[in-house]
Amino acid sequence: MRAVPKIVEAQYLRDHVLRLQFADGSIEDFDFESMMHGKMSSALRDLEFFKQVRIESGGLEWPNGYDICPTLLRYHLEPAHAEAV
């Protein structure tokens, strides 16, 4: 069984891209642009708001309560799924 991934650090890089460090030591850059299609996530289009990301229980969360679990991010970072985001 695979361990549940946890994010331990999130660093803003540019536009809507964050560098994510996972508890297993892996580091991945993720572009969130493709995930901004719902009502709550639309606030992330504002870069100043996007930069207010914080880590909560191993996942990412923004001040409006929008959150993304690390399992979903890890799934989209896998090469077989990276194009489907």
C-alpha positions as a Markdown table, in Angstrom:
| # | Residue | x | y | z |
|---|---|---|---|---|
| 1 | Met | 0.0 | 0.0 | 0.0 |
| 2 | Arg | 1.2 | 3.4 | -0.9 |
| 3 | Ala | 1.7 | 6.0 | 1.8 |
| 4 | Val | -0.6 | 9.1 | 1.7 |
| 5 | Pro | 1.5 | 12.0 | 0.3 |
| 6 | Lys | 1.9 | 15.1 | 2.4 |
| 7 | Ile | 3.1 | 18.5 | 1.3 |
| 8 | Val | 5.7 | 20.0 | 3.7 |
| 9 | Glu | 6.5 | 23.1 | 1.7 |
| 10 | Ala | 5.0 | 25.2 | -1.0 |
| 11 | Gln | 6.9 | 28.0 | -2.7 |
| 12 | Tyr | 5.5 | 30.5 | -5.2 |
| 13 | Leu | 7.5 | 30.5 | -8.4 |
| 14 | Arg | 5.6 | 32.4 | -11.1 |
| 15 | Asp | 2.1 | 32.9 | -12.5 |
| 16 | His | 0.1 | 30.1 | -11.0 |
| 17 | Val | 3.0 | 27.7 | -10.4 |
| 18 | Leu | 4.0 | 26.4 | -7.0 |
| 19 | Arg | 7.1 | 24.3 | -6.2 |
| 20 | Leu | 5.8 | 21.6 | -3.8 |
| 21 | Gln | 8.0 | 19.6 | -1.5 |
| 22 | Phe | 6.5 | 16.3 | -0.3 |
| 23 | Ala | 7.3 | 14.5 | 2.9 |
| 24 | Asp | 9.1 | 11.8 | 1.0 |
| 25 | Gly | 11.6 | 14.4 | -0.2 |
| 26 | Ser | 10.3 | 14.7 | -3.8 |
| 27 | Ile | 10.0 | 18.2 | -5.2 |
| 28 | Glu | 7.6 | 19.0 | -8.1 |
| 29 | Asp | 6.5 | 22.2 | -9.8 |
| 30 | Phe | 2.8 | 22.3 | -10.4 |
| 31 | Asp | 0.8 | 24.8 | -12.6 |
| 32 | Phe | -2.6 | 25.3 | -11.0 |
| 33 | Glu | -4.0 | 27.1 | -14.0 |
| 34 | Ser | -6.0 | 24.1 | -15.2 |
| 35 | Met | -7.6 | 23.6 | -11.8 |
| 36 | Met | -9.2 | 27.1 | -11.7 |
| 37 | His | -12.6 | 26.3 | -13.1 |
| 38 | Gly | -15.0 | 26.2 | -10.1 |
| 39 | Lys | -16.6 | 29.0 | -8.1 |
| 40 | Met | -14.2 | 28.7 | -5.1 |
| 41 | Ser | -11.1 | 28.2 | -7.2 |
| 42 | Ser | -11.8 | 31.3 | -9.4 |
| 43 | Ala | -10.4 | 33.5 | -6.6 |
| 44 | Leu | -7.0 | 31.9 | -7.2 |
| 45 | Arg | -6.8 | 33.7 | -10.6 |
| 46 | Asp | -5.8 | 36.8 | -8.6 |
| 47 | Leu | -2.1 | 36.3 | -8.1 |
| 48 | Glu | -1.9 | 38.1 | -4.8 |
| 49 | Phe | -4.6 | 35.8 | -3.4 |
| 50 | Phe | -2.9 | 32.7 | -5.0 |
| 51 | Lys | 0.3 | 33.6 | -3.2 |
| 52 | Gln | -1.6 | 33.3 | 0.2 |
| 53 | Val | -1.5 | 29.5 | 0.0 |
| 54 | Arg | -0.7 | 27.7 | 3.2 |
| 55 | Ile | -0.2 | 24.1 | 4.1 |
| 56 | Glu | -3.0 | 22.5 | 6.2 |
| 57 | Ser | -2.9 | 18.8 | 7.2 |
| 58 | Gly | -0.4 | 18.0 | 4.5 |
| 59 | Gly | -2.5 | 19.7 | 1.7 |
| 60 | Leu | -2.9 | 23.2 | 0.3 |
| 61 | Glu | -5.4 | 25.7 | 1.5 |
| 62 | Trp | -6.3 | 29.3 | 0.6 |
| 63 | Pro | -8.0 | 31.9 | 2.9 |
| 64 | Asn | -11.5 | 31.3 | 1.2 |
| 65 | Gly | -11.4 | 27.7 | 2.3 |
| 66 | Tyr | -10.5 | 26.3 | -1.1 |
| 67 | Asp | -8.2 | 23.3 | -0.6 |
| 68 | Ile | -6.5 | 20.7 | -2.6 |
| 69 | Cys | -5.5 | 17.3 | -1.2 |
| 70 | Pro | -1.9 | 16.1 | -1.8 |
| 71 | Thr | -3.2 | 12.8 | -3.2 |
| 72 | Leu | -4.9 | 14.6 | -6.0 |
| 73 | Leu | -1.8 | 16.7 | -6.7 |
| 74 | Arg | 0.5 | 13.6 | -6.7 |
| 75 | Tyr | -1.9 | 11.9 | -9.1 |
| 76 | His | -1.7 | 14.8 | -11.6 |
| 77 | Leu | 2.0 | 14.9 | -11.2 |
| 78 | Glu | 2.5 | 11.3 | -12.3 |
| 79 | Pro | 3.7 | 11.2 | -16.0 |
| 80 | Ala | 0.7 | 9.1 | -17.1 |
| 81 | His | -1.7 | 11.8 | -15.9 |
| 82 | Ala | 0.2 | 15.0 | -16.3 |
| 83 | Glu | -1.3 | 15.7 | -19.8 |
| 84 | Ala | -4.9 | 15.1 | -18.5 |
| 85 | Val | -4.9 | 18.0 | -16.0 |
